[in-house]
Amino acid sequence: MQGMTKAKQAKKRRRSAHRTQWAAQFAVASELCKRGYEVAFTMGNHQILDLMVISPNREQFFVDVKGQYKPNPWPVRLRKTRGKLFYVFAFVPDDARNRFFILTQTQVNKGILANEARARASRTAKGLPGEPGDLTVVERRLVQCYEDAWSALPK
């Protein structure tokens, strides 16, 4: 890669979003299976949920997996609350161990709303008009304290 600019090198090394998401989904499914859960993948081009899960005590719930391979915020859309939906934010880097952050839908929605409020306040303070935009994210600082919080899932 001699002679290439750093920007071109970084772009060339960028991992496919599909590769990252599949790596994350399979990694989460593996962790759940090791803990005695039964897991089924949902399929389709625009599925709403990634995993349907049955706990060791036969309780059904759903998991939305959000994968990243670099330490960035996770893009997540605010969703109307539905029962038994959990999020697993999976950090699946090429050169380090996988890390998992498990949150309830309520925790994620609160984080999204807090980020939107901060963005709105920041824009107002800078004298910028309008809303921050459609992209909503969950910041890494929000999820850090939920690393390996598998106990948040139904037993």
N, C-alpha and C positions, 0 to 999 in steps of 0.2 A: 504494500500500500504506500510505498514511497512516492512522493510527488503529489499526493492527494491532500487537500485541505482537511482540517479537523472536522469541519461541517460535513464534507463529503464522506469522510470515514465514519462519522457517527450515523449518517443516514444509511450508509451501506450496511452497518451492523445492526440496524433497527430490526427488532424481531417482529414477526407477523402478529397482529392482535389475535388472530384465530389460534395460532400456536400457543400463545400465552394463555388464552382462555381455556383451551382444551387441557393444557398442562395443569392449570389451576383446578379445573373440575375433577380431573382424574386424581389429583393429589388429595383433594378434599374427600372424594368418595373413598379413597384408600384409608384415610384417617378414620372416617366414620365406620367403615367395615372392621377395622382393627379394634374398634370400641364396641362391636357387637350390633351395630345398626345395619339394617337392610337398605340398600340404595338402588334407585332406578333413575336413569338419565332421561330427561325430557329431550325430545328431538324436534327439529324444525328450524326454519330460518330466523324466526323472531319469537322464540319461546319467551314466556314471561318469567318462568322459574327454571332453574337448572337441574335441581335434584328433588325427587320425591323420596322421603325417608320414613322408615318405620323404626321406632326405638326398640330396644331390647324388651320393654314392657308393652309393646304393640301399639304405641301411640304414633299416629301419622302426623308429619309436618313437612314443611317445604324449606328448601335452601336456595338462595340466590347467591351464586359464587361470583365474586369480583376479583379478577386476577391482574397482577402487575409483576413485571420482571425488573423494573427499576423503581427506586423509591420516589414515587409520584403520588399525588392525590388520586383517589378512585372516583371516576365518574359514576354517579348514581342519580337516578331520577326519584323525586319524591313520589311515593305511592300512597294511595288510599289504604288505610290500615286493614289488613286481613289477618284472620287468626292463624297462629302457628307458622308465621313466616320468619325465618332467620337469615342473616347475612353472614357469609364467611368471606372475609377479605384475605385472599391468598397471595403472599409474596413468593413468587417462584423464580428466583434469579438463576442465571446459567452457572454461576460459580460459587454458590453458597447453599446452605440448607433452606428448605422451604419453611415459611413462617405463616401462622394462621391466626386470624383475629376474628372472634365470634361475637356477633352482636344481635340483639333483637331488632325487629322492625321499628319499634318505638324509639330505641336508642339511635338508630340510623336516621329516622325522620327528624328527631330533635337536632342531630348534628347538621343535617342539611339546612334546616330552618335557621340555625345559629349562624352558619356560613353565609346564607343569603342576607341575614340582618347585618353582619359585619361588612359584607360587600356593599350593601346599600348605604351604610353609614360612611364607609370610605369614599364612595362616589359623591355623596352629599358634601363631605368635608373638602373634597377637591373641587367642588362646584360643578360636577358633571351631572348632566340630566339623565333621567331614565333609570330603568332597572338594570341590574348587573348582567342580564342575559339568561338564556335558557339552560346553559350548562350548569348543572349542580354537581358538587363533589363532596366526598367525605375526606377530610384531611387526615393525614397520617397521625397527627397528634391526638385526634379523637380516638382512634382505634388502638393505640399503643397499650393502654391499660387492659385491653381485652385479649391479649395474646394468650393462645391456648386455653381460652375460657370455654372448653368443651362442656363443662358442667352447666352452662346456660341452656343447653339443648334438653328437650324432654328425655327422661330416663326410660 
